[in-house]
């Protein structure tokens, strides 16, 4: 606890070793803030994309489509028979035949808005919603094949599986970006600490002459750069959350971007992670440069 309080309150003597102001201080705080802001946005995009994809996949897993043969003479009879089969199938919560207007909306992206369904044979579509205890798709297919030849049951697997795969890739990319951001922060802090150590080579030489150990000198650098990294990350997290709040709320995907529930833990621990990265990066750089200056 004492070491933590010293790290937070700072050591006035550290200013003699590490300058409290200057380009390295500003650079450390600025880069930490920018990287933390990018980390917040990357996390929000990754988590939101995965959340939306999972919800869509769940909805698709509960839904299916039955396509009836495009035979105008038997269309009505097939429709009535199909609805009767679905209503008596255990595990089917509801079944609804799509209207001509709904089917025309589905076909409009491929054939345009001027398509007249009455002038061409179009298969009748039936929307199926599964119950919590789902139906047996193979048994339903067998029954449909026996009573309505040519009927096709589509469980949307061709849509759901690529969606889940895409969600996994997005999550992987998001975490890869976070790791790259952390590596960039570590590299920047290492360079800044080394530059500060080189600039204060004369001060370090005098401190050694009066008996200061390398551990004390390194601690001064670690303390200041850890605080700079943490404070910059706090500012970056605040900026990142502000950016997420001002995104356009058009009711589409942008309205889904953000943190929900346990996801709020991640932006809160980003400053802590930045401080940890700053601590180890500065410690490694300080001892390595002090060893070179002996």
C-alpha positions as CSV (number, residue, x, y, z in Angstrom):
1,X,0.0,0.0,0.0
2,X,2.9,2.4,0.8
3,X,4.5,1.8,-2.5
4,X,1.2,2.4,-4.3
5,X,0.7,5.7,-2.4
6,X,4.2,6.8,-3.3
7,X,3.6,5.9,-6.9
8,X,0.4,8.0,-6.9
9,X,1.6,11.0,-4.9
10,X,5.0,11.1,-6.6
11,X,8.4,11.7,-5.2
12,X,9.5,15.4,-5.3
13,X,13.1,14.3,-5.7
14,X,12.2,12.5,-8.9
15,X,11.9,15.9,-10.7
16,X,15.7,16.2,-10.4
17,X,16.1,13.0,-12.4
18,X,13.1,13.1,-14.7
19,X,11.9,16.5,-16.0
20,X,8.2,17.0,-15.1
21,X,7.6,18.9,-18.3
22,X,9.0,18.9,-21.8
23,X,8.5,17.1,-25.1
24,X,8.8,13.6,-23.6
25,X,6.1,14.3,-21.0
26,X,3.7,15.8,-23.5
27,X,4.4,13.0,-26.0
28,X,3.8,10.3,-23.5
29,X,0.5,11.7,-22.3
30,X,-0.6,12.5,-25.9
31,X,0.2,9.1,-27.3
32,X,-1.3,7.3,-24.3
33,X,-4.5,9.3,-24.7
34,X,-4.8,8.7,-28.5
35,X,-4.1,5.0,-28.1
36,X,-6.6,4.6,-25.3
37,X,-9.2,6.4,-27.3
38,X,-8.6,4.0,-30.3
39,X,-8.7,1.1,-27.9
40,X,-12.1,2.1,-26.6
41,X,-13.5,2.5,-30.1
42,X,-12.0,-0.8,-31.3
43,X,-13.4,-2.6,-28.3
44,X,-16.8,-1.0,-28.8
45,X,-16.9,-2.0,-32.5
46,X,-15.6,-5.5,-31.7
47,X,-18.0,-6.2,-28.9
48,X,-21.0,-4.6,-30.6
49,X,-20.4,-6.5,-33.9
50,X,-20.2,-9.7,-32.0
51,X,-23.3,-8.9,-30.0
52,X,-25.3,-8.0,-33.1
53,X,-24.1,-11.1,-35.0
54,X,-25.0,-13.3,-32.1
55,X,-28.5,-11.8,-31.8
56,X,-29.1,-12.2,-35.6
57,X,-27.8,-15.8,-35.4
58,X,-30.1,-16.6,-32.6
59,X,-33.0,-15.1,-34.5
60,X,-32.1,-17.1,-37.6
61,X,-31.8,-20.3,-35.5
62,X,-35.4,-19.8,-34.4
63,X,-36.7,-19.0,-37.9
64,X,-37.0,-21.0,-41.1
65,X,-38.7,-20.6,-44.5
66,X,-40.8,-23.2,-46.4
67,X,-40.8,-22.7,-50.1
68,X,-43.8,-24.3,-52.0
69,X,-43.7,-25.3,-55.6
70,X,-44.5,-22.6,-58.1
71,X,-47.6,-24.3,-59.6
72,X,-50.5,-21.9,-60.0
73,X,-53.1,-24.7,-60.3
74,X,-52.2,-26.3,-57.0
75,X,-50.8,-23.3,-55.1
76,X,-53.9,-22.8,-52.9
77,X,-54.2,-26.5,-52.0
78,X,-50.4,-26.7,-51.3
79,X,-50.6,-23.6,-49.1
80,X,-53.5,-24.9,-47.0
81,X,-51.9,-28.4,-46.7
82,X,-48.5,-26.8,-45.7
83,X,-50.1,-24.7,-43.0
84,X,-52.0,-27.7,-41.7
85,X,-48.8,-29.7,-41.5
86,X,-47.0,-26.9,-39.7
87,X,-49.8,-26.2,-37.2
88,X,-49.8,-29.9,-36.2
89,X,-46.0,-30.2,-36.0
90,X,-44.6,-30.2,-32.4
91,X,-42.0,-27.5,-31.9
92,X,-43.5,-25.0,-34.4
93,X,-44.6,-21.9,-32.6
94,X,-46.1,-20.2,-35.6
95,X,-46.4,-20.4,-39.4
96,X,-47.4,-17.5,-41.6
97,X,-47.7,-17.2,-45.4
98,X,-46.0,-14.2,-46.8
99,X,-48.2,-11.8,-48.8
100,X,-47.6,-10.8,-52.4
101,X,-46.4,-7.4,-51.2
102,X,-43.8,-9.0,-48.8
103,X,-42.5,-11.4,-51.5
104,X,-42.2,-8.5,-53.9
105,X,-40.1,-6.6,-51.4
106,X,-37.8,-9.6,-51.1
107,X,-37.4,-9.8,-54.8
108,X,-37.1,-6.1,-55.5
109,X,-33.3,-5.9,-54.9
110,X,-32.8,-8.4,-57.7
111,X,-35.7,-7.7,-60.1
112,X,-36.7,-4.2,-59.3
113,X,-39.8,-2.6,-57.9
114,X,-41.8,-3.2,-61.2
115,X,-42.0,-6.9,-60.8
116,X,-45.5,-8.2,-61.2
117,X,-45.9,-11.5,-59.3
118,X,-49.2,-12.3,-61.1
119,X,-47.5,-12.5,-64.5
120,X,-44.9,-15.2,-63.5
121,X,-44.9,-18.3,-61.3
122,X,-43.4,-17.4,-58.0
123,X,-43.0,-20.0,-55.2
124,X,-45.1,-19.3,-52.1
125,X,-43.1,-18.6,-49.0
126,X,-44.1,-19.5,-45.5
127,X,-42.3,-18.0,-42.5
128,X,-41.8,-20.6,-39.7
129,X,-40.9,-19.6,-36.1
130,X,-39.7,-22.4,-33.8
131,X,-40.7,-22.9,-30.2
132,X,-38.3,-23.1,-27.3
133,X,-38.4,-26.8,-27.8
134,X,-37.6,-26.9,-31.6
135,X,-39.2,-29.1,-34.1
136,X,-37.5,-32.0,-35.8
137,X,-36.4,-30.7,-39.2
138,X,-35.7,-34.1,-40.7
139,X,-39.0,-35.4,-39.7
140,X,-40.8,-32.3,-41.0
141,X,-38.9,-32.6,-44.3
142,X,-40.0,-36.2,-44.7
143,X,-43.6,-35.4,-44.0
144,X,-43.5,-32.5,-46.5
145,X,-41.9,-34.6,-49.2
146,X,-44.6,-37.2,-48.8
147,X,-47.6,-34.8,-48.9
148,X,-46.2,-31.8,-50.9
149,X,-43.6,-32.9,-53.4
150,X,-41.2,-30.1,-54.3
151,X,-41.6,-28.2,-51.0
152,X,-38.2,-27.0,-49.6
153,X,-37.5,-26.3,-46.0
154,X,-34.7,-23.7,-45.5
155,X,-33.4,-23.4,-41.9
156,X,-31.1,-20.5,-42.9
157,X,-27.9,-22.4,-42.2
158,X,-26.3,-20.9,-45.2
159,X,-26.9,-17.4,-43.6
160,X,-26.3,-18.2,-39.9
161,X,-22.9,-20.0,-40.2
162,X,-21.1,-17.3,-42.2
163,X,-22.6,-14.7,-39.9
164,X,-21.1,-16.5,-36.8
165,X,-17.8,-17.0,-38.6
166,X,-17.7,-13.3,-39.5
167,X,-18.4,-12.4,-35.9
168,X,-15.5,-14.5,-34.7
169,X,-13.2,-12.9,-37.2
170,X,-14.3,-9.4,-36.1
171,X,-13.7,-10.3,-32.5
172,X,-10.2,-11.6,-33.4
173,X,-9.4,-8.5,-35.3
174,X,-10.6,-6.3,-32.4
175,X,-8.3,-8.0,-29.9
176,X,-5.4,-8.0,-32.4
177,X,-5.9,-4.3,-32.7
178,X,-5.8,-3.9,-28.9
179,X,-2.6,-5.9,-28.7
180,X,-1.0,-3.7,-31.4
181,X,-2.1,-0.6,-29.6
182,X,-0.5,-1.9,-26.4
183,X,2.7,-2.7,-28.2
184,X,2.7,0.8,-29.8
185,X,2.3,2.4,-26.3
186,X,5.1,0.2,-24.9
187,X,7.4,1.1,-27.8
188,X,6.6,4.9,-27.5
189,X,7.2,4.9,-23.7
190,X,10.4,3.0,-24.1
191,X,11.7,5.5,-26.6
192,X,10.6,8.4,-24.5
193,X,12.2,7.0,-21.4
194,X,15.5,6.3,-23.2
195,X,15.5,9.8,-24.6
196,X,15.0,11.2,-21.1
197,X,17.7,9.1,-19.7
198,X,20.1,10.2,-22.3
199,X,19.2,13.8,-21.8
200,X,19.8,13.5,-18.1
201,X,23.0,11.5,-18.3
202,X,25.0,14.2,-16.4
203,X,22.4,14.3,-13.6
204,X,22.5,10.5,-13.4
205,X,26.3,10.6,-13.2
206,X,26.2,13.1,-10.3
207,X,23.6,11.0,-8.5
208,X,25.8,8.0,-8.8
209,X,28.8,9.9,-7.4
210,X,26.8,10.9,-4.3
211,X,25.8,7.3,-3.7
212,X,22.4,6.9,-5.6
213,X,21.8,3.4,-6.7
214,X,20.4,2.5,-10.1
215,X,17.3,1.2,-8.4
216,X,16.5,4.6,-7.1
217,X,17.2,6.3,-10.4
218,X,15.1,3.8,-12.4
219,X,12.3,4.1,-9.8
220,X,12.1,7.8,-10.5
221,X,11.6,7.2,-14.3
222,X,9.2,4.3,-13.8
223,X,7.1,6.4,-11.4
224,X,6.7,9.4,-13.6
225,X,6.2,7.5,-16.9
226,X,3.7,5.1,-15.3
227,X,1.6,8.1,-14.1
228,X,1.9,9.8,-17.5
229,X,0.6,6.7,-19.2
230,X,-2.2,6.2,-16.8
231,X,-3.4,9.9,-16.8
232,X,-3.1,10.0,-20.6
233,X,-5.2,6.8,-20.9
234,X,-7.9,8.2,-18.6
235,X,-8.2,11.2,-20.9
236,X,-8.3,9.0,-23.9
237,X,-11.0,6.7,-22.5
238,X,-13.2,9.8,-21.8
239,X,-12.6,11.0,-25.3
240,X,-13.4,7.6,-26.8
241,X,-16.7,7.4,-24.8
242,X,-17.6,10.9,-26.0
243,X,-16.9,9.8,-29.6
244,X,-19.2,6.8,-29.2
245,X,-22.0,9.0,-27.8
246,X,-21.9,11.4,-30.8
247,X,-22.1,8.7,-33.4
248,X,-25.3,9.1,-35.6
249,X,-28.3,7.3,-34.1
250,X,-30.0,6.4,-37.3
251,X,-31.5,3.2,-36.0
252,X,-29.0,1.0,-37.9
253,X,-25.7,-0.6,-36.8
254,X,-24.4,2.7,-35.4
255,X,-27.1,2.7,-32.8
256,X,-25.8,-0.7,-31.6
257,X,-22.2,0.5,-31.0
258,X,-21.3,0.8,-27.3
259,X,-20.8,-1.1,-24.1
260,X,-23.5,-3.1,-22.4
261,X,-23.5,-4.8,-19.0
262,X,-20.2,-6.5,-18.2
263,X,-18.7,-4.9,-21.3
264,X,-18.3,-1.6,-19.3
265,X,-15.5,-3.2,-17.4
266,X,-13.2,-3.0,-20.4
267,X,-13.0,0.8,-20.8
268,X,-12.6,1.2,-17.0
269,X,-9.5,-1.1,-16.9
270,X,-7.8,0.5,-20.0
271,X,-6.0,3.2,-17.9
272,X,-4.9,0.5,-15.5
273,X,-3.5,-1.6,-18.4
274,X,-1.9,1.4,-19.9
275,X,-0.2,2.1,-16.6
276,X,1.0,-1.5,-16.3
277,X,2.4,-1.3,-19.8
278,X,4.1,2.0,-19.0
279,X,5.6,0.5,-15.8
280,X,7.2,-2.5,-17.4
281,X,8.3,-0.7,-20.6
282,X,9.9,2.1,-18.5
283,X,11.5,-0.3,-16.1
284,X,13.0,-2.4,-18.8
285,X,14.2,0.6,-20.7
286,X,15.6,2.4,-17.6
287,X,17.7,-0.6,-16.4
288,X,18.9,-1.3,-19.9
289,X,20.1,2.3,-20.5
290,X,21.6,2.6,-17.0
291,X,23.5,-0.5,-17.6
292,X,24.9,1.0,-20.8
293,X,25.9,4.2,-19.0
294,X,28.0,2.5,-16.3
